[in-house]
């Protein structure tokens, strides 16, 4: 099961990082041609960036869920009695760092 969650987490990390790269490319293209662009183009680009950031946040949330399940499997802590709840995961691990790592 750990391998399945690791594979799923890697897929969700792609969903997390791909929109960020696309936003970087979009902003670079806009800034290179900043002067002649009308306001409507900037508004559309901003809306598209917000949409891409929401997709990225969705990917982070799903990758975090996979990391949480992997932690439960590794530590053999699933029930509340075993302190396997999400809040214990957040307290006891470097959850942001672990979620963003591909391993």
Secondary structure, 3 states (H helix, E strand, C coil): CHHHHHHHHHHHHHHHHHHHHHHHHHHHHHHHCCCCCCHHHHHHHHHHHHHHHHHHHHHHHHHHHHHHHHHHHHHCCCCCCCCCCHHHHHHHCCHHHHHHCCC
